[in-house]
């Protein structure tokens, strides 16, 4: 199945931010800091005392408060200042295009360049002397270019690459992004995919669309990917309806990522938690329980014949990881808390009994499941009757076999129609002058999605 995550935005702007228009940062809000074009990704909560370590320098995040999301900053000494492109860089970029708009194909090439570490005459001692005299990062870069014997012989593309390499070292840039479902999913998938169950951003958008997540809906969510799915659903609802984050046993699953979203108090009140046992209690009559038990016995026998190694996950064996409010995604093998400041508004309160009774009576509008650590079929068998008739559901798993087994059992039990098992596919492109082509490194795998529509069985 082919899809494009870029064409379909899986997230909307959160409502009710504490700033005037929601486009400007405020003290206590969460931001995603993109350092040097994705080399390092940091989630931070802005405060006057918050600091960020870039290289061997600690810089304050105070200048970021009150600036629009999407602003670009540059490290100047030990402080962050708004980025101003240098005229030399603009001139280099303009050389790539002729006056008529066509790409400038130059005759220069790099065949005669020899990398023997003798082209640069500026030494490390000279650079340190410039820093002691108060020279900024851009001044050091221009000095390196002026003292390079081979810079003028390089092609325009090579000159741009050389300048970008020196800029990352001597004048790092920091892009301040808004933490929404798309940016959060991309950041975790790039640096820490196991925490979100290897859920790719296009797969997340398909989950929301195929489950028909829309305003004024009551969505049942089984989220074992640190709260990313719960936050994406709450973001799309925009303060209407409810998100029921359900769980097996008595210990709720982790929702650390939800705290990264800049949700208002109204949206946080719409995110509720409830154990699946409370939703199933007094849901069925004794006659219905006996009928469902007979169907389950048939399905269990069929499941054992298809998958002799399949076992139901024990809730006591499931580990719930707890992370920091602010995390550094710069390295996959390091969990270094960078900043810890004001606490975000708490989400995920226990659902009141009146709301639970309403869900039992009317059913949920749709179901979303992302549980990589569990056997899918027993979970779906229990929670699917909680949906209203003709309600859609979407189930994500990083492996195919658990969803194939679940799909087969749903067909045998005649619990759903329109079942479809699909594999999302995504291709990213680099779009630059004379260099537009598919990215050299792409994700070849985005998991699998099982979708369908719940129906009322003939026995009911």
N, C-alpha and C positions, 0 to 999 in steps of 0.2 A: 504494500500500500504506500502510495506516494503522498507526501504532505509538505507544507511549507510553514514553519513556525513564524517566519518573518512576516508572512502575509496575514496571519491571524494572530492578533494580540491576545494573549491569554491573561492579561491583567489590565485592570483599570486603575485610575488614580484613586488613592484612598481619600475618603471624605472626612471633613471635620478636623483637619490639621490645626495645630495651634498657631500657625502663621496666618497672615491675612489672606493669602491666596493659595496656599498649599504648594507653591512653587519655590518658596524661599525657606532655607533651613532655620531652625530655631534651637535654642538651648535645650538639650535633652533628646533631640531627635536622632534617629539612627541613619547612618549613611554608609554607602559602599565606596571605599576608596580604591580606585584602580591606579596602581603605581606603574609607570613606564609601560603603558599599553598592555596590561595584563600580566606583566612579570610577577607581580605580587598583588593580591587582593586582600583587603582588610575591612571587616565590619567594625564600625566605631560609633560610639554615642557621643555627640558633641557636648562639650562643656568647657568653661574657661580653663579648668585645670587639666584637661585631657591632653596627652602628648602622644606623638607617633614617632617611632624610631625608623629613620630612613638611612641606611648605611650605618655610619657610626655617629649620627647626629640625632638628637631628640628635638623635635620641633613641635610647637604648640598648635593645637587645632582651633584656637581662638579666632584666627582670621576667617575660618570657614563658616562661622555663625552669621546668619543674616545674608548669605549669598545664595543665588539661585542654584537649584540642582542642575547638574551638567556643567558647572564651572570648572575651568582648568587652572591649576595652580602649579607653580614651579618653586623648587627649593632654592632659596637665595640665602646662603650662609646657614643660619639655624632657624629661619622663619619661612613660612609659605606665603607667597605673594602671587597675585593674578598673573597668568602667563601672557606675555606679549611676544608675538613672533618676531624674530630678528629679520631685518631687511635682507641679509645675506641668504637666509634660508628661502625667503620668498623669491629672490632672484634665481636661485637654483631650481626651484619648482617651475618658474616661468620659462626656463630654457628648454623644458621638455615639450612645449607646444609652440608651433609657429604662429604667425600672425593670422593665418587663415583657419586656425583651429585644428590643423592636422598635427599628429605627433612628429616631433623633430627627431629624425633618424640621423644621428651624427656618425662621423667616420672614425671617431676615437674608440679605442678598445683597450683592454687591460693586458694584452699579450706580452708587452715588454716590461711590465712591472714585476719586480722580484722582491719577495718579502724576506728581507735579511736584517730587519730591525735597525737599519742605518738611515732610513728616510726621515725620521723625526729627530730634530736637533734639540728640541726642548726636553730637558731632563726632569726627573722627579723633584730634584732640589729647586729647580726654577719654578715649578708649579707651586710648591710649598711656600716659596718666597712671595709669589703673587697672592696667595691666600692670606699671608700675614699682612700684606699691604692693603687688604680689603677687596681684592678682585673677586668678582662674582663668577658664577658658573659659565655664563655666556662669554665673558671676557677670556676665560681660560680656553674655551673651545675655539674661539677665533685665533688665539695665540697658537694653539696646536695646528690649526689649519695653515696659518701663515708660515710656520716653521716646518711644514711637511714638504719634502722635495718632490713627492709624487702626487699630491692632491690635484694639481692642475692637469695632470696627464690622465686622470681617471675619467670615466664616463659620468654623465649626470646622475645615473642611477647609483653608481659606486660612490660618488660624492655625497649623495643623500644618505646612503647606508653608513658611510664613515661618520657623517655629522650626527646621525641618530645614535650610533654606538657611543660616541663621546658625550652626547647629551644625557644618556641614561646613567653615565658614570659621574659626571661633574655637575649636571643640572637636572636632577630627576623631576619628572612631571607627575602630578597627582590629579586624576579626574574624579570629581565627586559625583557619584551616581545615586539616583533614588533607589532604595531597596524595595523593589516590587517583586512579584512572583517570577517574572522573567529574569531579572538581573540576579536574584538570589539563586535561582535554579542553575543559571549559567555559571555562577561563581563556584557553587558547590560541585557541580558536575566536572568542572575543569580541574579543581584542586583536591576535592574530597568526595568523590562520587559514591563511595560505599555508605556514607552517612545518609544519603537520600535514595538508597537502593538503586543506584545507576539510572535514575530517572532523568531523561533528557528533556529540554525545554519544549520541543515539538510534541513529545509524548504527553507532557503535562497539559498542553493546550488541547490535544485530542481528548484526554480524559475529561476535561471540563466541558467540552463541546458535546461529546457523545453521551454524557450523563445529563445533558440539558440543564446545566447549572445556570440559573437566571434569577432575577430579582423575585422577592416574595416567595421563596421556596424553603422548604425544610429538608436539608440534605443530611443523610446519614453517612458518616465518614469513619472508616477504619484505617487509621493513619499510623504506620510504624516506620515512617521515614522522617522522624524528628519534627513533625508539624508542618512540613512544606505544603502538603496537600491541603491540610486544614486552613492554612493561611491563604492559599490561592483561592479556595472556595469562598472564604470570608471576604476576600478582596473583591471578588466578582459580585457577591451579593450586595456589597456596598451599604451595609447597615440595615438591610431588610431580611426577613425570614430568620432562620436559625441554622447553625452548623452544629450537629451533634457528633462530637468526637467520642466514639464508643470504644470499648476495650473489654477484653476477657479478664476474668479474675477481679481482684480488688485494687491492683496497682495500675494507674493510668500510664499510657505510653508517653514518651517524652514529646514536648511541644516547644523545644528551645528555639526553633526557627521562627515561630509565631511572634516572639518578642522582638525580632529584628524589623518586622513590618511596623510602620508608623500608624498603627490603627488608633482611631479615636475611641473614646470611652463607649460610644454608642455601638461601634462595631465589636468591641471586646465583649460587651454584654450579650451579643448574639452568638458568641462561641461558648458552647456548653459541653460539659462532659457527663457521660452516663455509662455505667457498665451494661454490657449486653444482657446480663442476667436480669437487671431491672426492667429492661424493655421487653423481655420474653415472659416475665412473670404475669400470670393470669391472662396471658394473651390467647391461649387456646383452651377449648373445652376438653374434657377427658376423652370424648369420642374422637375429636380431631387429633389428639396426641397419639391415640392408638393407630389411626389411619396413617398419620405421618410416619410412625415407627415402622409400619409394614413397608411403606415406600422406601424408607431409609435402609431397611434390611436388604431389599433388592439392590439398591444402589451401592451399598457397601460390598455386597458379594461381587458385583460387576467391577467395582474399583479394585478389589483385591486380585481379581483375575487379570486386570490390565496392568496393575502396578503392585507387585507383591512386596515391594520395599516401602510403599507409602505408609506413613504413620501420621497420626494427628499430633500436632505440636502441643506440648504441655506448657501452659501459661507460666508455670513456675520456672521453666528453663529459659524463658525469654529474657534477655538482658535489656534493660532500658538505659541507654546512655544519656548522661547529663553533660551538657556543654556549658561554656561560659556565655554570658550575655554578649560579649564582644570577642570575636575570634579573628585570628590571623590565618588566612588561607594561603600564605606564601609558600609553604612546604607541606607535602603530604604526610611526612613522617614526624612533623612537629606540631604540638598543640601548645602554642605560646600565647597566653593572654596579653594583649597589647594595652587595652584601655578598659577601665571599669569605672563607670560614673553613675549618673542618675538611673534609677530603676524605671523600666517602662510600665505602662498600665497593664495590670494583670488580666489575662484572658484564660478561659477554660474553667469557669466556676461550675460547681455541680448543678445539674439541671433540677429545677424545682419539680415537685410531684405533680403539680397541675399541668406543667408542660409535658411531662412524661405521659400522663393520662391522655392528653390531646394527641400525642404522637401515636399511642396505641389505638386510639379510636379512628383517626383519620389516615394514618400511615404517612410515610415519608415520600417526598416528591421524587427523590432519586437516591442512588447508592453509589459510593465511591470507595474502592478498596485498594490500598497499597501496603501489602503485608509480605515482604520478601522472606521473613523468617517463619512463616506459618504454612500449613497445609491448607490450600485455598478452599477445597470442596466442603469440609465440615463447617468452615466459617460461613460460606455462602449459604449452605443448607439451613443454618440457624437464623441468619439475618435477613434473607430474602423475603420471608413472609411478613417482615415489618414494613415493607413498601406497600403503597397503595396499588391498586390494579392498574396495569398499563404504565407503570413507572419504569423509566430506563435505569440501567446500571452499567457501570464501567469498572473493570478490574484490571489492575496492572501487576505484572510480575516480570522479573528479569529473565526467567526461564520459560520455555514453551510447554513442557510436559505437565506442570501443575494446572495450567489453564486448559490444556487439552482434556485432561481428566475431568476437570470441573464442567467443561462444556458437554462432555459425553453424559455425565450424570444428570445434568439439567435436562438434557433431551429425554433421558429415560424416565425421569420423574415428572416430565411435562410441566415444569415450573416456569419456563420462559420460552419466548419465541424470538425470531430475528437474531439468533445467536451468530456472532461473527468474531473470529479470532484473527487479528491483524498484527502486522509488524510495521511500525512507523519507519520512515526513511527520510533522511535529511542530507542535503548537500549544501555546504557553505562555499561562497564565492569571495574571492578577493577582487575588489573593484578599484583599480587605479589606472592612470593614464598609460596606455600601451601595455598594461600588465593585468588585464582582467582574465581570470582563470579560476577554476576550482581550487580551493585551499589545498595545500600540499599535505596537510595532516587533518583528517576528518574522522569523526566518530562513525564507525561502521556498524554499531549496534545500539539500539534504543529500547530494547525490551519488547514485550508483547502486551496487547490489550484485548481483553474479552469483553464484548458488549452484548446487550440484549434488552428485552422488555419483559417485565414480570407479568404473568397472567394468573388468573384464578383457576386453580385446578378443578376438575369436575367433581372431586370428592367434597369440595367446600361449597 
